[in-house]
Amino acid sequence: MKIEIIGRGNVASHLAKALSTKATVATVNPHTLEGLNLQADLYILSVSDSAIREVAEKLASILGKNMAPVVHTSGTTGLDALKAINGRRGVFYPLQTFSKDFDLDYSEIPIFVEGSDPYTTDLLKETAELMTKHVYEADSDKRRSLHIASVMSCNFVNHLYALSKQYLESHDLPFEALHPLIRETVRKACSNDPAKVQTGPAARRDMLTINNHLSMLKDDENLKEIYEVLTNSILNVYEWHII
Amino acid sequence: MKIEIIGRGNVASHLAKALSTKATVATVNPHTLEGLNLQADLYILSVSDSAIREVAEKLASILGKNMAPVVHTSGTTGLDALKAINGRRGVFYPLQTFSKDFDLDYSEIPIFVEGSDPYTTDLLKETAELMTKHVYEADSDKRRSLHIASVMSCNFVNHLYALSKQYLESHDLPFEALHPLIRETVRKACSNDPAKVQTGPAARRDMLTINNHLSMLKDDENLKEIYEVLTNSILNVYEWHII
């Protein structure tokens, strides 16, 4: 299989690395498209969301009516961003944050694929299976749901860490002291159903501790609101309310 | 050093295991106190928070005026729960969740100590250093702040995982697909300042995506409120508001 990866960013270079042992992979500069192989089996457009349409138009003018699918790698962009493409289109979305300087185990990365037609969907599945065993079909709606869930489980979680660090440091305590507990929480949640390993004052309906915490947070409206909303949400699981 | 650990729970047995290669450790049934060594150097009371006072009273009646410190292991209980003790008192608080069936690397666990006097504080530091390099002094106020931070970074985080799992499954998607991203988020947050590696729609002020997400969540008041509060909190870091 011959794959052309159009892009120069982190996702493009990680995809090239992950696929290069299993397929013939070339990377192409998205600004010039210089050296593009017109006989490839698959074109993966890995550029920023806002550049997809423009690069797709440029690509379409070179490829003409293409038989080989053209796909993008964005989780938040629909298939219609590739409407300039006069042929098969798709999405090849790896759900991971790619850092330049950190090696990832590609076989653990889930890849979500969508094709404009069955041939494309199958080709994308086969391509994804070259690098990982976690391959799923997902249309735009499902990718949007995934995105919301990753905002909750990653962006919001990271923000809670940032707030905890700030809070601890304002009390002369190091955030590092929480690292082992943070890691153990994640290990437990990813090897069980997280709802079943929920601990803490709200899960055990410890209203005394909850009210103590709220009074300790009374001068920090933001932390207090977050504490209340998440505590109520945990209590709701048990059909129980504090406020 | 001779250490008597009074308790039969997870914390008691993990502490006994962690200290047994470095000290002479015996564990004692908290109900009977049978076989208690009256010549020990340290008594660690590792029982449920609500049982500390009662067991301390029983212990005081056997020890009389003790020279060797008596300490409890609770993060949420003050030194005064040991007021029955006629002598040195303290707190020896390991910040970790202990499961029965999972081996932990004790050298990574932070231990927070407090003594009623300098002799006790020093003894507790030395004891903690037998099992870990992460030893801190923390009085009741600091332990309470630690507890709030661990509620935010562990209990609330686990709840966000539980909500994400429920949300994904209601959209026919597996929570497992998020595991690699969740693990990578934690790895990044614990090897950097989490505030500096914040990603997601709120961090990049992507109001279009935020409003799309809010409209997708419009039938789930609980998720919508959590999404709003945490998004606003991230935006606040940049002095920016949506709602």
Chai-1 contact restraints between the chains, C-beta under 6 A:
chainA,res_idxA,chainB,res_idxB,connection_type,confidence,min_distance_angstrom,max_distance_angstrom,comment,restraint_id
A,L95,B,L181,contact,1.0,0.0,6.0,A-B,restraint_1
A,Q96,B,P180,contact,1.0,0.0,6.0,A-B,restraint_2
A,Q96,B,L181,contact,1.0,0.0,6.0,A-B,restraint_3
A,T97,B,E184,contact,1.0,0.0,6.0,A-B,restraint_4
A,E108,B,P180,contact,1.0,0.0,6.0,A-B,restraint_5
A,I109,B,P180,contact,1.0,0.0,6.0,A-B,restraint_6
A,P110,B,A177,contact,1.0,0.0,6.0,A-B,restraint_7
A,S145,B,H171,contact,1.0,0.0,6.0,A-B,restraint_8
A,I148,B,H213,contact,1.0,0.0,6.0,A-B,restraint_9
A,A149,B,S164,contact,1.0,0.0,6.0,A-B,restraint_10
A,A149,B,Y167,contact,1.0,0.0,6.0,A-B,restraint_11
A,A149,B,L168,contact,1.0,0.0,6.0,A-B,restraint_12
A,S150,B,L181,contact,1.0,0.0,6.0,A-B,restraint_13
A,V151,B,G200,contact,1.0,0.0,6.0,A-B,restraint_14
A,M152,B,L160,contact,1.0,0.0,6.0,A-B,restraint_15
A,M152,B,S164,contact,1.0,0.0,6.0,A-B,restraint_16
A,S153,B,L160,contact,1.0,0.0,6.0,A-B,restraint_17
A,S153,B,Y161,contact,1.0,0.0,6.0,A-B,restraint_18
A,S153,B,S164,contact,1.0,0.0,6.0,A-B,restraint_19
A,S153,B,L178,contact,1.0,0.0,6.0,A-B,restraint_20
A,S153,B,I182,contact,1.0,0.0,6.0,A-B,restraint_21
A,C154,B,L181,contact,1.0,0.0,6.0,A-B,restraint_22
A,C154,B,T185,contact,1.0,0.0,6.0,A-B,restraint_23
A,N155,B,G200,contact,1.0,0.0,6.0,A-B,restraint_24
A,F156,B,L160,contact,1.0,0.0,6.0,A-B,restraint_25
A,F156,B,L230,contact,1.0,0.0,6.0,A-B,restraint_26
A,V157,B,V157,contact,1.0,0.0,6.0,A-B,restraint_27
A,V157,B,L160,contact,1.0,0.0,6.0,A-B,restraint_28
A,N158,B,T185,contact,1.0,0.0,6.0,A-B,restraint_29
A,N158,B,A189,contact,1.0,0.0,6.0,A-B,restraint_30
A,N158,B,P194,contact,1.0,0.0,6.0,A-B,restraint_31
A,N158,B,Q198,contact,1.0,0.0,6.0,A-B,restraint_32
A,H159,B,I234,contact,1.0,0.0,6.0,A-B,restraint_33
A,L160,B,M152,contact,1.0,0.0,6.0,A-B,restraint_34
A,L160,B,S153,contact,1.0,0.0,6.0,A-B,restraint_35
A,L160,B,F156,contact,1.0,0.0,6.0,A-B,restraint_36
A,L160,B,V157,contact,1.0,0.0,6.0,A-B,restraint_37
A,Y161,B,S153,contact,1.0,0.0,6.0,A-B,restraint_38
A,Y161,B,A189,contact,1.0,0.0,6.0,A-B,restraint_39
A,Y161,B,P194,contact,1.0,0.0,6.0,A-B,restraint_40
A,A162,B,P194,contact,1.0,0.0,6.0,A-B,restraint_41
A,A162,B,A195,contact,1.0,0.0,6.0,A-B,restraint_42
A,S164,B,A149,contact,1.0,0.0,6.0,A-B,restraint_43
A,S164,B,M152,contact,1.0,0.0,6.0,A-B,restraint_44
A,S164,B,S153,contact,1.0,0.0,6.0,A-B,restraint_45
A,Y167,B,A149,contact,1.0,0.0,6.0,A-B,restraint_46
A,L168,B,A149,contact,1.0,0.0,6.0,A-B,restraint_47
A,H171,B,S145,contact,1.0,0.0,6.0,A-B,restraint_48
A,A177,B,P110,contact,1.0,0.0,6.0,A-B,restraint_49
A,L178,B,S153,contact,1.0,0.0,6.0,A-B,restraint_50
A,H179,B,C190,contact,1.0,0.0,6.0,A-B,restraint_51
A,P180,B,Q96,contact,1.0,0.0,6.0,A-B,restraint_52
A,P180,B,E108,contact,1.0,0.0,6.0,A-B,restraint_53
A,P180,B,I109,contact,1.0,0.0,6.0,A-B,restraint_54
A,L181,B,L95,contact,1.0,0.0,6.0,A-B,restraint_55
A,L181,B,Q96,contact,1.0,0.0,6.0,A-B,restraint_56
A,L181,B,S150,contact,1.0,0.0,6.0,A-B,restraint_57
A,L181,B,C154,contact,1.0,0.0,6.0,A-B,restraint_58
A,I182,B,S153,contact,1.0,0.0,6.0,A-B,restraint_59
A,E184,B,T97,contact,1.0,0.0,6.0,A-B,restraint_60
A,T185,B,C154,contact,1.0,0.0,6.0,A-B,restraint_61
A,T185,B,N158,contact,1.0,0.0,6.0,A-B,restraint_62
A,V186,B,V186,contact,1.0,0.0,6.0,A-B,restraint_63
A,A189,B,N158,contact,1.0,0.0,6.0,A-B,restraint_64
A,A189,B,Y161,contact,1.0,0.0,6.0,A-B,restraint_65
A,C190,B,H179,contact,1.0,0.0,6.0,A-B,restraint_66
A,P194,B,N158,contact,1.0,0.0,6.0,A-B,restraint_67
A,P194,B,Y161,contact,1.0,0.0,6.0,A-B,restraint_68
A,P194,B,A162,contact,1.0,0.0,6.0,A-B,restraint_69
A,A195,B,A162,contact,1.0,0.0,6.0,A-B,restraint_70
A,Q198,B,N158,contact,1.0,0.0,6.0,A-B,restraint_71
A,G200,B,V151,contact,1.0,0.0,6.0,A-B,restraint_72
A,G200,B,N155,contact,1.0,0.0,6.0,A-B,restraint_73
A,H213,B,I148,contact,1.0,0.0,6.0,A-B,restraint_74
A,N222,B,S233,contact,1.0,0.0,6.0,A-B,restraint_75
A,E225,B,V229,contact,1.0,0.0,6.0,A-B,restraint_76
A,I226,B,V229,contact,1.0,0.0,6.0,A-B,restraint_77
A,V229,B,E225,contact,1.0,0.0,6.0,A-B,restraint_78
A,V229,B,I226,contact,1.0,0.0,6.0,A-B,restraint_79
A,V229,B,V229,contact,1.0,0.0,6.0,A-B,restraint_80
A,L230,B,F156,contact,1.0,0.0,6.0,A-B,restraint_81
A,S233,B,N222,contact,1.0,0.0,6.0,A-B,restraint_82
A,I234,B,H159,contact,1.0,0.0,6.0,A-B,restraint_83
